[in-house]
Amino acid sequence: MNDDDLICHCFHVKKRKILNFIRVRRPRRASQVSECGGAGTGCGWCIPFLERYYSQWAQQQAASVPSVEPAAGEGEELNASEYARQRAEYVRSGKGTPPPGAMPLPPADGK
């Protein structure tokens, strides 16, 4: 994922905004990342990504490493279209419901 890719499709929050929020606001727990434009409070798909960004930042803080950029890890190999496709599968399977105004789901495969 690039910094300008959307992480929270429900509230249109980009990765760059999330990383800057964590760096500047220094949340005490992962759940406080939701204060960044409501990220993670819609369908729920992005919560594991928000938690990962927070955890990586917290580990860097504990090691006194000044960077906030997450290390490559699970999910980081996804590109924006694959991320959106997997989110659509998540929502279509009934695991989350996007709020009104969320990014529309891409067409289902084969349609």
C-alpha positions, 0 to 999 in steps of 0.5 A, spaced: 500 500 500 502 506 498 501 512 503 496 515 498 492 509 498 485 509 502 485 504 508 478 506 511 474 506 505 468 508 509 470 514 511 475 516 506 482 516 510 488 515 507 494 511 509 498 517 510 493 521 514 493 515 519 501 514 520 501 522 521 495 522 526 499 516 530 506 520 529 503 527 532 497 525 536 501 519 539 495 515 541 495 510 548 492 505 545 490 502 538 483 504 539 484 511 539 486 511 532 479 511 530 479 518 532 483 519 525 477 521 521 473 515 524 477 510 521 475 503 523 468 505 525 464 503 519 464 496 516 470 494 520 475 491 515 481 496 516 481 495 523 487 490 523 491 494 519 490 500 524 492 496 529 498 493 525 500 501 524 499 502 531 503 496 534 509 498 529 509 505 531 509 503 539 514 498 538 518 503 534 517 508 540 519 502 545 526 502 541 527 509 541 526 509 533 524 515 530 521 513 524 513 512 524 513 508 517 511 501 518 515 495 516 513 490 511 508 485 514 502 482 513 497 485 508 503 490 506 504 487 499 497 488 497 496 494 492 490 498 492 485 494 488 487 488 491 485 491 498 479 494 495 477 487 492 478 483 499 474 489 503 468 487 498 469 480 499 469 481 507 462 486 506 459 481 501 460 475 506 456 479 511 462 481 516 461 488 516 456 494 513 459 500 510 455 507 512 452 511 507 457 515 503 462 509 504 466 508 497 462 503 493 464 496 492 467 494 486 463 489 482 463 482 484 468 477 480 464 475 474 459 480 473 
